[in-house]
Amino acid sequence: MNRAQKLRWYADQLITDAATREQGGNKESAIAKYLQAADLLLLLAKAEENYTSWKYYADKAAFCQQKARLLIAQVPRA
């Protein structure tokens, strides 16, 4: 596996882990995982020269950011 493939795999793992934690009720941890995945996906998009691949990474990063925003809105404030 090259570096980009490893980062893509890790981003997918973070998204899966975030979804699992979200379903388990651990919203704070899920938010962190979604934001980490978004950061990795944006790094992959930045390095991409092909528009189709760039769009895929950018859209997936936007999805992760949106999920994090929704979870932040649901977390009760102390």
OpenMM code with the backbone's topology and positions (N, CA, C; nanometers):
from openmm import Vec3, app, unit

residues = "MET ASN ARG ALA GLN LYS LEU ARG TRP TYR ALA ASP GLN LEU ILE THR ASP ALA ALA THR ARG GLU GLN GLY GLY ASN LYS GLU SER ALA ILE ALA LYS TYR LEU GLN ALA ALA ASP LEU LEU LEU LEU LEU ALA LYS ALA GLU GLU ASN TYR THR SER TRP LYS TYR TYR ALA ASP LYS ALA ALA PHE CYS GLN GLN LYS ALA ARG LEU LEU ILE ALA GLN VAL PRO ARG ALA".split()
positions = [
    Vec3(0.0842, -0.1191, 0.0000),
    Vec3(0.0000, 0.0000, 0.0000),
    Vec3(0.0885, 0.1252, 0.0000),
    Vec3(0.0516, 0.2203, -0.0822),
    Vec3(0.1253, 0.3456, -0.0794),
    Vec3(0.0656, 0.4381, 0.0274),
    Vec3(0.1261, 0.5546, 0.0429),
    Vec3(0.0857, 0.6466, 0.1509),
    Vec3(-0.0593, 0.6906, 0.1367),
    Vec3(-0.1029, 0.7253, 0.0149),
    Vec3(-0.2402, 0.7707, -0.0073),
    Vec3(-0.3401, 0.6601, 0.0253),
    Vec3(-0.3084, 0.5381, -0.0121),
    Vec3(-0.3978, 0.4258, 0.0184),
    Vec3(-0.4089, 0.4025, 0.1686),
    Vec3(-0.2983, 0.4175, 0.2395),
    Vec3(-0.3001, 0.4010, 0.3853),
    Vec3(-0.3843, 0.5097, 0.4510),
    Vec3(-0.3681, 0.6339, 0.4034),
    Vec3(-0.4485, 0.7437, 0.4586),
    Vec3(-0.5967, 0.7240, 0.4289),
    Vec3(-0.6285, 0.6792, 0.3084),
    Vec3(-0.7679, 0.6538, 0.2727),
    Vec3(-0.8258, 0.5433, 0.3611),
    Vec3(-0.7482, 0.4359, 0.3823),
    Vec3(-0.7939, 0.3275, 0.4682),
    Vec3(-0.8162, 0.3778, 0.6111),
    Vec3(-0.7217, 0.4588, 0.6612),
    Vec3(-0.7335, 0.5099, 0.7973),
    Vec3(-0.8542, 0.6029, 0.8105),
    Vec3(-0.8781, 0.6867, 0.7116),
    Vec3(-0.9950, 0.7759, 0.7141),
    Vec3(-1.1240, 0.6937, 0.7169),
    Vec3(-1.1285, 0.5872, 0.6370),
    Vec3(-1.2476, 0.5009, 0.6387),
    Vec3(-1.2656, 0.4335, 0.7744),
    Vec3(-1.1548, 0.3930, 0.8360),
    Vec3(-1.1621, 0.3331, 0.9692),
    Vec3(-1.2129, 0.4347, 1.0717),
    Vec3(-1.1668, 0.5577, 1.0620),
    Vec3(-1.2128, 0.6623, 1.1540),
    Vec3(-1.3628, 0.6866, 1.1382),
    Vec3(-1.4109, 0.6875, 1.0153),
    Vec3(-1.5538, 0.7088, 0.9902),
    Vec3(-1.6351, 0.5936, 1.0480),
    Vec3(-1.5878, 0.4717, 1.0265),
    Vec3(-1.6573, 0.3546, 1.0812),
    Vec3(-1.6593, 0.3589, 1.2335),
    Vec3(-1.5461, 0.3927, 1.2928),
    Vec3(-1.5362, 0.4027, 1.4384),
    Vec3(-1.6269, 0.5137, 1.4913),
    Vec3(-1.6307, 0.6266, 1.4207),
    Vec3(-1.7169, 0.7376, 1.4625),
    Vec3(-1.8635, 0.6967, 1.4594),
    Vec3(-1.9035, 0.6272, 1.3542),
    Vec3(-2.0431, 0.5833, 1.3433),
    Vec3(-2.0780, 0.4855, 1.4556),
    Vec3(-1.9852, 0.3971, 1.4886),
    Vec3(-2.0074, 0.3016, 1.5976),
    Vec3(-2.0216, 0.3742, 1.7309),
    Vec3(-1.9350, 0.4709, 1.7556),
    Vec3(-1.9426, 0.5466, 1.8808),
    Vec3(-2.0686, 0.6322, 1.8866),
    Vec3(-2.1090, 0.6853, 1.7714),
    Vec3(-2.2324, 0.7640, 1.7660),
    Vec3(-2.3529, 0.6777, 1.8018),
    Vec3(-2.3576, 0.5582, 1.7478),
    Vec3(-2.4673, 0.4666, 1.7787),
    Vec3(-2.4633, 0.4226, 1.9239),
    Vec3(-2.3438, 0.4166, 1.9816),
    Vec3(-2.3281, 0.3777, 2.1206),
    Vec3(-2.3548, 0.4909, 2.2189),
    Vec3(-2.3781, 0.6110, 2.1668),
    Vec3(-2.4105, 0.7228, 2.2538),
    Vec3(-2.2918, 0.8078, 2.2960),
    Vec3(-2.1741, 0.7753, 2.2486),
    Vec3(-2.0541, 0.8514, 2.2846),
    Vec3(-2.0314, 0.9597, 2.1785),
    Vec3(-2.1090, 1.0652, 2.1863),
    Vec3(-2.1087, 1.1677, 2.0825),
    Vec3(-1.9797, 1.2474, 2.0785),
    Vec3(-1.9212, 1.2764, 2.1941),
    Vec3(-1.7983, 1.3549, 2.1973),
    Vec3(-1.6858, 1.2840, 2.1223),
    Vec3(-1.6727, 1.1555, 2.1455),
    Vec3(-1.5696, 1.0777, 2.0776),
    Vec3(-1.5996, 1.0656, 1.9282),
    Vec3(-1.7259, 1.0508, 1.8937),
    Vec3(-1.7652, 1.0424, 1.7530),
    Vec3(-1.7322, 1.1717, 1.6801),
    Vec3(-1.7555, 1.2850, 1.7451),
    Vec3(-1.7227, 1.4147, 1.6850),
    Vec3(-1.5734, 1.4212, 1.6530),
    Vec3(-1.4907, 1.3815, 1.7484),
    Vec3(-1.3458, 1.3854, 1.7283),
    Vec3(-1.3039, 1.2962, 1.6120),
    Vec3(-1.3622, 1.1784, 1.6030),
    Vec3(-1.3273, 1.0854, 1.4949),
    Vec3(-1.3709, 1.1393, 1.3594),
    Vec3(-1.4909, 1.1962, 1.3518),
    Vec3(-1.5367, 1.2537, 1.2247),
    Vec3(-1.4454, 1.3685, 1.1809),
    Vec3(-1.4042, 1.4518, 1.2750),
    Vec3(-1.3181, 1.5646, 1.2400),
    Vec3(-1.1780, 1.5183, 1.1988),
    Vec3(-1.1270, 1.4138, 1.2615),
    Vec3(-0.9981, 1.3582, 1.2206),
    Vec3(-1.0072, 1.3028, 1.0784),
    Vec3(-1.1163, 1.2323, 1.0504),
    Vec3(-1.1357, 1.1771, 0.9160),
    Vec3(-1.1458, 1.2895, 0.8135),
    Vec3(-1.2170, 1.3957, 0.8469),
    Vec3(-1.2299, 1.5085, 0.7551),
    Vec3(-1.0937, 1.5700, 0.7255),
    Vec3(-1.0099, 1.5837, 0.8263),
    Vec3(-0.8755, 1.6387, 0.8062),
    Vec3(-0.7936, 1.5517, 0.7096),
    Vec3(-0.7976, 1.4218, 0.7308),
    Vec3(-0.7241, 1.3320, 0.6420),
    Vec3(-0.7770, 1.3386, 0.4990),
    Vec3(-0.9089, 1.3410, 0.4857),
    Vec3(-0.9678, 1.3459, 0.3521),
    Vec3(-0.9339, 1.4763, 0.2803),
    Vec3(-0.9273, 1.5852, 0.3542),
    Vec3(-0.8886, 1.7129, 0.2926),
    Vec3(-0.7418, 1.7112, 0.2511),
    Vec3(-0.6561, 1.6458, 0.3279),
    Vec3(-0.5167, 1.6299, 0.2876),
    Vec3(-0.5061, 1.5482, 0.1590),
    Vec3(-0.5846, 1.4416, 0.1509),
    Vec3(-0.5853, 1.3602, 0.0296),
    Vec3(-0.6365, 1.4404, -0.0897),
    Vec3(-0.7391, 1.5199, -0.0689),
    Vec3(-0.7945, 1.6016, -0.1767),
    Vec3(-0.6916, 1.7040, -0.2245),
    Vec3(-0.6201, 1.7628, -0.1321),
    Vec3(-0.5208, 1.8649, -0.1665),
    Vec3(-0.4101, 1.8067, -0.2546),
    Vec3(-0.3729, 1.6832, -0.2301),
    Vec3(-0.2653, 1.6192, -0.3053),
    Vec3(-0.3131, 1.5599, -0.4382),
    Vec3(-0.4427, 1.5564, -0.4578),
    Vec3(-0.4987, 1.4909, -0.5771),
    Vec3(-0.4969, 1.5840, -0.6977),
    Vec3(-0.4580, 1.5314, -0.8129),
    Vec3(-0.4571, 1.6086, -0.9368),
    Vec3(-0.5793, 1.5796, -1.0228),
    Vec3(-0.6393, 1.4652, -1.0038),
    Vec3(-0.7568, 1.4246, -1.0803),
    Vec3(-0.8818, 1.4863, -1.0168),
    Vec3(-0.9630, 1.5547, -1.0959),
    Vec3(-1.0810, 1.6239, -1.0416),
    Vec3(-1.1797, 1.5260, -0.9788),
    Vec3(-1.2018, 1.4128, -1.0421),
    Vec3(-1.2994, 1.3163, -0.9900),
    Vec3(-1.2582, 1.2675, -0.8517),
    Vec3(-1.1319, 1.2346, -0.8356),
    Vec3(-1.0832, 1.1898, -0.7048),
    Vec3(-1.0866, 1.3038, -0.6044),
    Vec3(-1.0469, 1.4238, -0.6479),
    Vec3(-1.0515, 1.5405, -0.5601),
    Vec3(-1.1930, 1.5634, -0.5087),
    Vec3(-1.2913, 1.5567, -0.5982),
    Vec3(-1.4316, 1.5783, -0.5609),
    Vec3(-1.4781, 1.4717, -0.4624),
    Vec3(-1.4390, 1.3475, -0.4853),
    Vec3(-1.4761, 1.2384, -0.3946),
    Vec3(-1.4256, 1.2674, -0.2532),
    Vec3(-1.2972, 1.3027, -0.2412),
    Vec3(-1.2406, 1.3299, -0.1093),
    Vec3(-1.3031, 1.4535, -0.0455),
    Vec3(-1.3220, 1.5575, -0.1251),
    Vec3(-1.3799, 1.6814, -0.0725),
    Vec3(-1.5239, 1.6588, -0.0257),
    Vec3(-1.6019, 1.5839, -0.1025),
    Vec3(-1.7399, 1.5561, -0.0631),
    Vec3(-1.7470, 1.4696, 0.0620),
    Vec3(-1.6580, 1.3715, 0.0702),
    Vec3(-1.6565, 1.2845, 0.1887),
    Vec3(-1.6139, 1.3636, 0.3126),
    Vec3(-1.5196, 1.4555, 0.2956),
    Vec3(-1.4770, 1.5414, 0.4068),
    Vec3(-1.5918, 1.6320, 0.4501),
    Vec3(-1.6650, 1.6856, 0.3539),
    Vec3(-1.7806, 1.7704, 0.3861),
    Vec3(-1.8860, 1.6909, 0.4616),
    Vec3(-1.9060, 1.5654, 0.4236),
    Vec3(-2.0006, 1.4788, 0.4947),
    Vec3(-1.9575, 1.4611, 0.6405),
    Vec3(-1.8287, 1.4359, 0.6611),
    Vec3(-1.7778, 1.4176, 0.7979),
    Vec3(-1.7946, 1.5451, 0.8797),
    Vec3(-1.7672, 1.6586, 0.8192),
    Vec3(-1.7833, 1.7846, 0.8896),
    Vec3(-1.9299, 1.8095, 0.9247),
    Vec3(-2.0202, 1.7758, 0.8336),
    Vec3(-2.1637, 1.7934, 0.8597),
    Vec3(-2.2097, 1.7024, 0.9733),
    Vec3(-2.1625, 1.5775, 0.9738),
    Vec3(-2.1977, 1.4858, 1.0825),
    Vec3(-2.1474, 1.5412, 1.2164),
    Vec3(-2.0262, 1.5956, 1.2169),
    Vec3(-1.9707, 1.6521, 1.3408),
    Vec3(-2.0557, 1.7710, 1.3863),
    Vec3(-2.0959, 1.8572, 1.2936),
    Vec3(-2.1810, 1.9724, 1.3301),
    Vec3(-2.3127, 1.9273, 1.3903),
    Vec3(-2.3742, 1.8256, 1.3306),
    Vec3(-2.5015, 1.7751, 1.3830),
    Vec3(-2.4843, 1.7183, 1.5234),
    Vec3(-2.3755, 1.6468, 1.5451),
    Vec3(-2.3518, 1.5902, 1.6780),
    Vec3(-2.3201, 1.6990, 1.7801),
    Vec3(-2.2465, 1.8012, 1.7389),
    Vec3(-2.2160, 1.9115, 1.8303),
    Vec3(-2.3454, 1.9791, 1.8742),
    Vec3(-2.4395, 1.9924, 1.7819),
    Vec3(-2.5673, 2.0553, 1.8162),
    Vec3(-2.6477, 1.9697, 1.9141),
    Vec3(-2.6234, 1.8383, 1.9149),
    Vec3(-2.6991, 1.7487, 2.0022),
    Vec3(-2.6376, 1.7326, 2.1405),
    Vec3(-2.5109, 1.7672, 2.1550),
    Vec3(-2.4428, 1.7492, 2.2844),
    Vec3(-2.4932, 1.8546, 2.3811),
    Vec3(-2.5429, 1.8105, 2.4982),
    Vec3(-2.5901, 1.9075, 2.5978),
    Vec3(-2.4743, 1.9898, 2.6525),
    Vec3(-2.5002, 2.1166, 2.6747),
    Vec3(-2.3963, 2.2056, 2.7274),
    Vec3(-2.4114, 2.2189, 2.8782),
    Vec3(-2.2995, 2.2201, 2.9436),
    Vec3(-2.3003, 2.2275, 3.0905),
    Vec3(-2.3016, 2.3699, 3.1388),
] * unit.nanometer
topology = app.Topology()
chain = topology.addChain("A")
for resn in residues:
    res = topology.addResidue(resn, chain)
    for name in ("N", "CA", "C"):
        topology.addAtom(name, app.Element.getBySymbol(name[0]), res)
